[in-house]
Structures are given as C-alpha cells and as structure tokens.
Amino acid sequence: MKTLSLLLATILLSTISFAQSGSIRGRVVDSITGETIPGANVWIVSGANTIGAATDANGYYHVKSVAPGVYTLNVSFVGYRKISANVRVSTDRITSLKDIALSSNADLPAVEIVWFPEVNLDPEISVLARKEELSELPNKRDFTAVIQKIVPGAQTSEDGKEVYLRGARNGSVVYYVDGVKQRSSNLGVPSSAISSMTVYMSGVPAKYGDFDGGVVVVETLSYFDLEVERQKGLR
C-alpha cells in the first residue's frame, strides 16, 4: 500500500509539473567572432533534476518543460568559459534571452545576461503581471481589485467578490493557484506570496478547459524565488 501511495504521488506531481510549465530559448555565440557555437550544453537544475539541451547547428537551444520559478541557467562548451545567470520561467510562456557569448579567455569578465520580454507559447490573448508590478498597485491585498487594475475592461460585482471578463456572467471565471483549480475568487493567497498572475481572456489553453469568462492563473513564490530575494536582502 505504501509503495502504491508513493507511485500515485509521483504520478500526480509529474502531471502537475507537466501541466504547469514554460521553457527557455536563445542562442550561443563566440564572444570574439560572433559565430554561433553548435553543441554547447545549456541546462538548469530543478530540485534533484537537471533539465537541459544542446545547441543546434545554428547555435540555438530550447530548454523545455520547465516548472515556473527562478533558475540558474548554465552554459558551457569545451575550450570556453562557463557562464551562469538567473532566469525566470512562467507558465505557458517562453523566456527568450539575448545571445549568450562564450569566451575562451578566462581573464575576461563574465557576460551579463539580462531579462527579456517573454513570448506566449500559443497566440492566446492574455495579460501577465509580475510580483514587481503587483506590489506597486493600490489595494494589492484585494484580489479582485488587482485583476480589475491589470486587465483592461475587467469589472467586479458590487460586493467585490466576483470578477467579470468580457461581460461574462457570474461564476464564469475560473481560478488556478500553482496548477490547482479553485472554487472561488477567495484564493487565500497573500499578495506578498504571489510571483505572477496571468489572466486569459480568450484562446484559453486546452489544459484549463473551455470557459466563457476566462481563466486566472496565479503562481506563488517558489523556493528559488525566495532564495533570490534572501540573497538580495529582501527577506
């Protein structure tokens, strides 16, 4: 029975991880010549797992099926200096980075990799708000008020408990917190614990089902997010 329970738990965690994932893509080049580097290793460490990819003939890589959170992206190739940088991954989105330039000279300073705008995996209409944006909003502890602020045209009921997207009826908006479906807008998630919030108003990804009003997907801070904040002295 214990073995069966562990197996079911493993399957459940794998399902959630697969359903709630994004990816990282970009290109690796030589810092001097600018030529692309095929066969370079690109990887992240997620818990006990290492997820990675090799660059193709044109120097491009695409690390897929990454759970949302902040990770250290590592890039290496024989004869070149290894580079590491923090990247953020969100649900259903591709985190696109600028070209990563590797140098064969260990005395050169490390190359800084900056954050880049993300690209939807599917051409759905959605709004993404990060923790940094959410923290600047008034009434940030009021979940429905936050949605009304970040989504153009969003409205709330008189009691402030329901959100209406695109004029849909009561109860037509569905909520997910870290991949788990919620029964109401009262999510019980402190605003300080939210990493990002994505609101889908049309073209909702199939994994969330078919809904008239839309879907609100909330991601809470992961261990990696908290560790980054701790290092920055924010916690």
Sequence and secondary structure as in RCSB ss.txt:
>XXXX:A:sequence
MKTLSLLLATILLSTISFAQSGSIRGRVVDSITGETIPGANVWIVSGANTIGAATDANGYYHVKSVAPGVYTLNV
SFVGYRKISANVRVSTDRITSLKDIALSSNADLPAVEIVWFPEVNLDPEISVLARKEELSELPNKRDFTAVIQKI
VPGAQTSEDGKEVYLRGARNGSVVYYVDGVKQRSSNLGVPSSAISSMTVYMSGVPAKYGDFDGGVVVVETLSYFD
LEVERQKGLR
>XXXX:A:secstr
 HHHHHHHHHHHHHHHHHHS EEEEEEEEETTT  B TT EEEEEETTEEEEEE  TTSEEEEEEE SEEEEEEE
E TTS  EEEEEEE TTEEEE   EEE S TTS         EEESS  EEEEEEHHHHTTSTTTT HHHHHHHH
STT EE TTS  EESTT  TT EEEEETTEEESSS     GGGEEEEEEEEES  GGG   SSEEEEEEE  HHH
HHHHHHTT  
